[in-house]
Amino acid sequence: MGQVDYGFKERAYVLPKDDCFAKLFTDIEQEDGKLSKIQGNISILHTRFAEVNRFYSVGKGLSAIPNDHAHPSIDTKNRLALFHNGNIANFTELWEGLGVHKAQVEVSGGFDKPTDSQLIAALLAFQMDEGLSLREALVNVIETKILGTYRMAALETGNPQSVFFVKNSGEFLIG
């Protein structure tokens, strides 16, 4: 077990099987893993625990975070991959506003709502369904729908040579 400081008042202890890098390598080795859906030669390393408040408790640290909460978030038609960090302040409003389209949003097993990242990927996908490019969808979703803080990287799985970066807080380290 390795000790990791996530900025909480106490330290979180992560079992090797729950470590994000271990999960990445496990996924790569599986034929049906999430990463097997993407072809290309660009890699994005993004470390964070999605929805950490769902899994962190005082005295217990972090429990096992499901693999389907790991990034990237991929839309249900496998057209885009989204990496997201931040806090979407109007998540509930956006989720409730989808109405009948909720069924088209990937939701991690055992939960009744998607992560904020899964919701953003779905919003982008809905825009692409209307004929917008990923770039146009990003601009539209950012300018007209999302409130909060974010850093995102997005790419089309059919054209993984182009990555779009969008942020309104924090920094990107690109190398």
LUMVEX-282690 format. One record per residue (C-alpha): x, y negated, z negated. Coordinates in pm, 1 decimal, decimal comma. Last residue first. Layout:
N
NODE/east/north/up
NODE/X/Y/Z
...
END
This chain:
175
NODE/east/north/up
NODE/529,5/-1822,0/2309,8
NODE/209,8/-1998,3/2212,4
NODE/156,8/-2101,5/1851,8
NODE/-183,7/-2259,1/1827,8
NODE/-262,8/-2517,5/1563,3
NODE/-542,6/-2618,6/1331,4
NODE/-870,4/-2782,2/1422,2
NODE/-1081,1/-2862,5/1728,2
NODE/-951,2/-2583,8/1943,9
NODE/-987,3/-2433,5/2289,9
NODE/-745,4/-2205,1/2475,7
NODE/-830,9/-2046,5/2811,4
NODE/-627,7/-1748,9/2929,9
NODE/-567,5/-1671,4/3295,4
NODE/-389,4/-1355,1/3414,8
NODE/-669,8/-1139,9/3271,2
NODE/-888,2/-1188,3/3578,0
NODE/-1150,8/-910,2/3565,5
NODE/-1134,7/-903,4/3183,4
NODE/-1206,2/-1275,5/3176,8
NODE/-1003,8/-1445,7/2907,2
NODE/-1074,3/-1640,7/2592,1
NODE/-860,8/-1800,4/2322,1
NODE/-1034,8/-1980,0/2041,8
NODE/-956,3/-2212,2/1753,3
NODE/-1257,8/-2330,0/1560,7
NODE/-1416,5/-2570,0/1316,2
NODE/-1786,7/-2631,2/1292,0
NODE/-2076,1/-2698,0/1525,6
NODE/-2117,4/-2488,2/1838,8
NODE/-2394,7/-2545,2/2093,1
NODE/-2361,7/-2833,3/2340,2
NODE/-1994,9/-2924,5/2384,6
NODE/-1834,8/-2594,6/2285,7
NODE/-2092,0/-2378,5/2466,5
NODE/-2077,7/-2590,8/2782,7
NODE/-1698,5/-2619,0/2796,6
NODE/-1655,3/-2247,8/2729,3
NODE/-1917,3/-2156,2/2991,5
NODE/-1745,5/-2373,5/3251,3
NODE/-1411,0/-2203,6/3183,8
NODE/-1572,2/-1858,4/3187,8
NODE/-1731,1/-1940,3/3522,6
NODE/-2098,7/-2029,4/3523,1
NODE/-2348,9/-1823,1/3719,6
NODE/-2640,1/-1798,1/3474,2
NODE/-2510,3/-1463,4/3346,3
NODE/-2183,6/-1648,0/3272,0
NODE/-2376,2/-1873,3/3032,1
NODE/-2524,0/-1567,3/2860,8
NODE/-2173,4/-1419,8/2835,8
NODE/-2040,8/-1732,9/2664,2
NODE/-2321,1/-1720,0/2408,3
NODE/-2251,6/-1348,5/2356,7
NODE/-1880,0/-1408,0/2294,7
NODE/-1972,5/-1685,4/2048,9
NODE/-2205,9/-1447,5/1862,8
NODE/-1940,6/-1174,3/1843,4
NODE/-1697,2/-1430,2/1699,6
NODE/-1947,4/-1546,0/1437,1
NODE/-1988,1/-1185,7/1331,4
NODE/-2307,8/-1024,0/1451,2
NODE/-2622,7/-991,8/1239,9
NODE/-2813,6/-693,9/1095,3
NODE/-2505,7/-503,7/983,4
NODE/-2442,1/-128,7/958,5
NODE/-2248,0/-97,8/1279,7
NODE/-2111,0/-422,2/1418,1
NODE/-2353,9/-623,2/1627,5
NODE/-2301,8/-669,5/2001,3
NODE/-2558,0/-917,2/2132,8
NODE/-2810,6/-818,8/2400,6
NODE/-3080,5/-729,7/2145,0
NODE/-3059,1/-1084,6/2011,3
NODE/-3189,8/-1207,9/2349,3
NODE/-3549,4/-1181,8/2222,8
NODE/-3498,1/-1483,6/1995,6
NODE/-3155,9/-1637,1/2061,2
NODE/-3239,1/-1943,3/1850,7
NODE/-3217,5/-1739,5/1528,9
NODE/-2851,6/-1666,5/1596,1
NODE/-2766,4/-2026,2/1694,2
NODE/-2945,4/-2170,7/1389,9
NODE/-2783,1/-1915,7/1158,8
NODE/-2434,1/-1984,6/1298,4
NODE/-2464,6/-2364,2/1268,8
NODE/-2148,4/-2413,8/1062,8
NODE/-1928,8/-2190,1/1278,9
NODE/-1615,9/-2138,0/1070,2
NODE/-1281,9/-2082,9/1230,2
NODE/-1064,8/-1835,4/1414,8
NODE/-1166,5/-1679,6/1742,0
NODE/-1025,4/-1438,2/1998,4
NODE/-1265,4/-1371,2/2282,3
NODE/-1254,1/-1108,6/2556,8
NODE/-1475,6/-1145,8/2860,4
NODE/-1646,8/-934,4/3122,0
NODE/-1708,6/-609,3/2932,2
NODE/-2086,3/-621,1/2997,4
NODE/-2165,1/-614,0/2622,4
NODE/-1930,0/-905,4/2556,9
NODE/-1590,1/-831,8/2404,8
NODE/-1482,2/-965,8/2066,7
NODE/-1105,3/-932,8/2055,7
NODE/-1060,5/-899,3/1771,4
NODE/-1140,2/-673,0/1481,7
NODE/-1491,7/-649,3/1340,7
NODE/-1549,0/-328,9/1537,0
NODE/-1258,1/-174,8/1347,4
NODE/-1454,7/-198,2/1023,6
NODE/-1283,2/-377,7/734,0
NODE/-1179,5/-139,6/459,1
NODE/-1209,5/-314,2/125,2
NODE/-1016,9/-628,2/48,5
NODE/-937,6/-712,5/-310,9
NODE/-1114,9/-506,8/-576,0
NODE/-1084,8/-731,5/-882,7
NODE/-1254,6/-1022,8/-714,0
NODE/-1436,7/-910,1/-402,4
NODE/-1340,0/-939,5/-37,8
NODE/-1528,9/-751,6/235,2
NODE/-1818,5/-970,9/339,7
NODE/-1618,5/-1284,9/256,1
NODE/-1349,4/-1172,6/501,9
NODE/-1588,8/-1214,3/792,4
NODE/-1320,3/-1126,9/1043,9
NODE/-983,1/-1055,2/884,8
NODE/-720,2/-1256,0/1056,0
NODE/-428,3/-1185,3/1282,7
NODE/-420,8/-1278,7/1646,1
NODE/-166,7/-1133,8/1881,1
NODE/-262,8/-1213,5/2237,0
NODE/-114,5/-1002,7/2512,6
NODE/-103,9/-1072,4/2883,8
NODE/-10,8/-793,2/3125,8
NODE/-344,8/-682,0/3256,7
NODE/-630,0/-433,9/3215,2
NODE/-890,0/-458,8/2941,1
NODE/-1142,2/-186,6/2853,5
NODE/-873,3/33,2/2693,4
NODE/-839,1/-233,3/2424,7
NODE/-1167,9/-136,4/2259,2
NODE/-1055,9/224,7/2222,6
NODE/-1202,7/501,0/2440,8
NODE/-868,2/650,3/2544,1
NODE/-728,8/609,4/2193,0
NODE/-356,2/529,8/2151,9
NODE/-409,3/155,3/2190,6
NODE/-676,6/164,0/1919,2
NODE/-441,9/335,2/1671,5
NODE/-169,0/80,2/1747,8
NODE/-405,1/-209,5/1682,6
NODE/-545,8/-50,3/1367,2
NODE/-193,3/-13,3/1226,8
NODE/-128,8/-379,4/1307,7
NODE/-449,2/-487,1/1132,3
NODE/-364,5/-292,7/815,0
NODE/-655,1/-78,6/696,5
NODE/-476,3/258,5/737,1
NODE/-172,6/113,2/555,4
NODE/-389,0/29,9/252,9
NODE/-418,8/-342,0/197,7
NODE/-375,0/-502,6/-139,9
NODE/-512,5/-851,6/-171,5
NODE/-343,7/-1090,7/-411,5
NODE/-532,8/-1301,0/-656,6
NODE/-643,3/-1660,3/-641,8
NODE/-709,2/-1617,0/-271,1
NODE/-464,3/-1755,2/-16,5
NODE/-444,0/-1438,2/192,3
NODE/-131,5/-1306,0/17,3
NODE/-59,0/-948,6/128,6
NODE/79,3/-666,9/-85,8
NODE/138,3/-340,5/95,3
NODE/0,0/0,0/0,0
END
